[in-house]
Amino acid sequence: MSGELPVLGGPPAERADAAENRRRILAAAAALIASRGADALSMDEVARAAGVGVGTVYRRFRDRAGLVYAVVDEREREFQQGFLHGPPPLGPGPDIPPLDRLRAFLHALADRTEAQSELLEMAEMDSPDARFVGGWYALYQRHLASLLERIRPEADTGYLADALLAPFAANLFRYQRHTRGMDLDRVKAGLDDLVTGLGGP
């Protein structure tokens, strides 16, 4: 079932001039983040650097959270391709136990979150519901629920999928990594413990 889910997050079809504006805005935002850090990003500065009006930036991306999520979009599409269509155990395979796929997904999501946690945290702080409205969360939730239905068909798989995704809220993830000093291996070991509990009697 999960292999049939569509990859989300790509830009919609658009006119050539609109596509060029989008490319310039995203390139300017990425350059500003790289040179000054995520906290320095502002819609006005991005517009100046891209050579477009600030209204164009707001029309395309709504707010800074939307712009930040667009900047991380390419990495997100690669991640989605991996778990929907890539090689097992992250991707589908006829003989891969669903518990192994679940563990591989959570490990890969930890790596994906680690790579851009600063940007993800900034987007979530700017817009508290940003994590849920871009389509990514719903795709993750459906993918996990489909695996959980094979592991624990009697369980509330929708709730369990949300529970497994909760540790990837960027503020919690960064708190564990940078305030509590947990290394990524420890985070993954904790996720493994959660998965092991799901496979019990």
Secondary structure, DSSP 8 states (H G I E B T S, - for coil): -GGGS----------HHHHHHHHHHHHHHHHHHHHH-GGG--HHHHHHHHTS-HHHHHHHHSSHHHHHHHHTHHHHHHHHHHHHHSSTTTS--TT--HHHHHHHHHHHHHHHHHHTHHHHHHHHHH-TTHHHHSSHHHHHHHHHHHHHHHH-TTS-HHHHHHHHHGGG-HHHHHIIIIIS---HHHHHHHHHHHHHHHT--
